[in-house]
Amino acid sequence: MKRIQLVTLRFFALLFLLPGLGGLILSAVVSTNYLDTMPRLPAPEEQRVVPRSVHGVIIYQTPDEDKRLSTIEDASVAVFVLGLGLSVWYLEQWSSFRARESEEEELSESASYPQ
């Protein structure tokens, strides 16, 4: 793999890893906010009948709130895992690149010394 390809791979790894991590943090903030503001018992008059466990406490939310938070969580995990996979691939390619570079450097040094 060439150096420019490594730079591109690192860019895309970070492009997915950082927003995925940000989304996970956002979903944690939303969950904590829900824990503070949502009722602990079903409230059918407010359509808050969908249970969710937040830190071991059951809160009740509307179907739309449940769908929104679940979408944020699922998308964030998917993007983060994709970024993590690209990061692992980048690190493997980078180590191979550095090993080849080191071998070439050693060969060029040994060729320059008379025997």
N, C-alpha and C positions, 0 to 999 in steps of 0.2 A: 504494500500500500504506500502511495506517495504521501509526502508531507501535506500537500494541499487537501488530499482526501481525509487525512487525519484531522486537519483543522475543521473541515466541513462536518465530519462525524462528531467531533467534540461540540460544535455549535448546535447540531440537532439534538444531541444528548442533553445539553443544558436547556435547549428550547422546550423540551418535554419535561425534564426533571424539575426545573424550578416552578413552572406554572402548576404542575401536579402537586408539588409540595405546598404551594400557595393555596390551592383548592382544598387540600386536606386541612390546612390551618383554618380556612374560611368555614368549612363544614363543622369543625370543632367549636368555632366561635358561635355559629348559628345554633348548634346543639346546646351550648351553654346558655345562650340567650333564651332558647325554648324552655330550658329547665327553670329559668327564673320567671318566665312570663306565662307559661301554659298551665292549665288546670291539672290537678292530680287525679281528678275524677272526671268521667265522661260528662260533657255538656252538650246534649243533643240540640238544645235551642241555638247554640253557636256552631253546630255541625262539628264539634270537636269530639269525635268518637273513635278516631284511629289511634291506638296505643303505640308508644315508642318508649323504649328504655334508654334513658340518658344517665350514665353513671349509676346504674342500678335503681333509678327512680323512674316509675312509669308516669309519663305525661300523656295527655290526649290532645291531638291536633286534627286539623281538617284534612281531608284527602289531598287537597292541593298542596298544603304545607308538607305533608308526608312525601308526596311525589317530588316536590322541588328539592327537599333536602336529600332524598334518596338519589336523585339525579346528580346533584353536586358531589355527593360521596362517591358514587359509582364512576362518574367521569373523571374525578380527581385521581382515584385509585388507578384507573386504566391509563391515564396520561403519565402518572408517576411511574408505574411499572414499565411502560414503554421507554421512558427516559432512563430508568434504571437498567433495562436491558441494553439500550444503546450505550450507556456509560460503561457497562462491563465489556461490551464488544470493543469500544474505543480503547479501554485499558489493555485488552489483549493485543489489539493491533499496534498500539503504541509500544508495548514491550517488545513485540516482534520487530518493529521498525528500529528501535534502539539497539537490539541485539545485532541486527544486520549491519547497522551503522558502525557498531563497535568492531564487528568482524572485518568490515571493509577497511576501517582505520588501522587495525592490526596488520592486515595484509599489506597495505600501502607502506606502513612503517617498516615491516620486515623486508619488503622489496627495496627500500631505499638504503638499507645497511648492506655493505659488502660482506660476503661470507668467506 
